[in-house]
Amino acid sequence: MAMRVFAWGMLAMASLVAALFFVRYWRASRERLFAFFALAFIGMAANWTVLAIIDHPVDEAGQAYAYVIRLAAYVILLVGIIDKNRRSGRL
């Protein structure tokens, strides 16, 4: 159990690092796709953090809410990709 929490902590940290890179790229280029990706990775970091905090075998409902956060992050990624394609006129 402790190893799983440690792994979720590492995944949360890696997601935050990726979000910081995308924020840096967004600040340099003002490309909205990078902002969407940064938000999605912040959502993924929140997902991993919530999973690490509520790591109880009894609390299955709490884990379901954590996966809703992950779903929202994936939806943000899709919205960013669709937004980018619409602005460039390819969709």
C-alpha positions as a Markdown table, in Angstrom:
| # | Residue | x | y | z |
|---|---|---|---|---|
| 1 | Met | 0.0 | 0.0 | 0.0 |
| 2 | Ala | 2.8 | 2.4 | 0.8 |
| 3 | Met | 4.5 | 1.7 | -2.5 |
| 4 | Arg | 1.2 | 2.6 | -4.4 |
| 5 | Val | 0.9 | 5.9 | -2.5 |
| 6 | Phe | 4.6 | 6.7 | -3.3 |
| 7 | Ala | 4.0 | 6.0 | -7.0 |
| 8 | Trp | 0.9 | 8.2 | -7.0 |
| 9 | Gly | 3.0 | 10.9 | -5.4 |
| 10 | Met | 5.6 | 10.6 | -8.1 |
| 11 | Leu | 3.0 | 10.7 | -10.8 |
| 12 | Ala | 1.5 | 13.8 | -9.3 |
| 13 | Met | 4.9 | 15.5 | -9.2 |
| 14 | Ala | 5.6 | 14.5 | -12.8 |
| 15 | Ser | 2.2 | 15.9 | -13.9 |
| 16 | Leu | 3.0 | 19.2 | -12.2 |
| 17 | Val | 6.4 | 19.4 | -13.9 |
| 18 | Ala | 4.7 | 18.8 | -17.3 |
| 19 | Ala | 2.2 | 21.5 | -16.5 |
| 20 | Leu | 4.9 | 23.9 | -15.7 |
| 21 | Phe | 6.6 | 23.2 | -19.0 |
| 22 | Phe | 3.4 | 23.8 | -20.9 |
| 23 | Val | 2.8 | 27.1 | -18.9 |
| 24 | Arg | 6.3 | 28.2 | -20.0 |
| 25 | Tyr | 5.6 | 27.4 | -23.6 |
| 26 | Trp | 2.2 | 29.1 | -23.4 |
| 27 | Arg | 3.8 | 32.3 | -21.9 |
| 28 | Ala | 6.4 | 32.3 | -24.8 |
| 29 | Ser | 4.0 | 31.7 | -27.6 |
| 30 | Arg | 0.5 | 32.6 | -26.3 |
| 31 | Glu | -0.8 | 29.5 | -28.1 |
| 32 | Arg | -4.0 | 28.4 | -26.3 |
| 33 | Leu | -3.3 | 24.7 | -26.9 |
| 34 | Phe | -0.4 | 24.9 | -24.4 |
| 35 | Ala | -2.8 | 26.5 | -21.8 |
| 36 | Phe | -5.2 | 23.6 | -22.3 |
| 37 | Phe | -2.5 | 21.0 | -21.9 |
| 38 | Ala | -1.2 | 22.8 | -18.7 |
| 39 | Leu | -4.8 | 22.7 | -17.3 |
| 40 | Ala | -5.1 | 19.1 | -18.2 |
| 41 | Phe | -1.9 | 18.1 | -16.5 |
| 42 | Ile | -2.9 | 20.1 | -13.4 |
| 43 | Gly | -6.1 | 18.0 | -13.3 |
| 44 | Met | -4.1 | 14.8 | -13.6 |
| 45 | Ala | -1.9 | 15.9 | -10.7 |
| 46 | Ala | -5.0 | 16.6 | -8.7 |
| 47 | Asn | -6.3 | 13.1 | -9.6 |
| 48 | Trp | -3.1 | 11.4 | -8.4 |
| 49 | Thr | -3.1 | 13.5 | -5.3 |
| 50 | Val | -6.7 | 12.6 | -4.4 |
| 51 | Leu | -6.0 | 8.9 | -5.0 |
| 52 | Ala | -3.0 | 9.0 | -2.7 |
| 53 | Ile | -4.9 | 10.8 | 0.0 |
| 54 | Ile | -8.0 | 8.6 | 0.0 |
| 55 | Asp | -6.1 | 5.3 | -0.4 |
| 56 | His | -8.6 | 3.2 | 1.7 |
| 57 | Pro | -9.9 | -0.1 | 0.5 |
| 58 | Val | -13.3 | 0.7 | 2.0 |
| 59 | Asp | -13.7 | 4.1 | 0.2 |
| 60 | Glu | -14.6 | 3.0 | -3.3 |
| 61 | Ala | -16.9 | 6.0 | -3.8 |
| 62 | Gly | -14.1 | 8.4 | -3.1 |
| 63 | Gln | -11.9 | 6.7 | -5.7 |
| 64 | Ala | -14.7 | 7.1 | -8.3 |
| 65 | Tyr | -14.7 | 10.8 | -7.7 |
| 66 | Ala | -10.9 | 10.9 | -8.4 |
| 67 | Tyr | -11.5 | 9.2 | -11.7 |
| 68 | Val | -14.1 | 11.9 | -12.6 |
| 69 | Ile | -11.2 | 14.4 | -12.2 |
| 70 | Arg | -9.1 | 12.3 | -14.6 |
| 71 | Leu | -12.1 | 12.3 | -17.1 |
| 72 | Ala | -12.3 | 16.1 | -16.8 |
| 73 | Ala | -8.6 | 16.3 | -17.6 |
| 74 | Tyr | -9.0 | 14.2 | -20.7 |
| 75 | Val | -12.0 | 16.3 | -21.8 |
| 76 | Ile | -9.8 | 19.4 | -21.4 |
| 77 | Leu | -7.2 | 17.8 | -23.7 |
| 78 | Leu | -9.8 | 17.0 | -26.3 |
| 79 | Val | -11.3 | 20.5 | -26.2 |
| 80 | Gly | -7.8 | 22.0 | -26.6 |
| 81 | Ile | -7.1 | 19.8 | -29.7 |
| 82 | Ile | -10.5 | 20.6 | -31.2 |
| 83 | Asp | -10.0 | 24.3 | -30.5 |
| 84 | Lys | -6.6 | 24.2 | -32.2 |
| 85 | Asn | -7.9 | 22.4 | -35.3 |
| 86 | Arg | -10.9 | 24.8 | -35.6 |
| 87 | Arg | -8.7 | 27.9 | -35.4 |
| 88 | Ser | -6.4 | 26.6 | -38.1 |
| 89 | Gly | -9.4 | 25.6 | -40.3 |
| 90 | Arg | -8.6 | 21.9 | -40.6 |
| 91 | Leu | -11.7 | 20.5 | -38.9 |
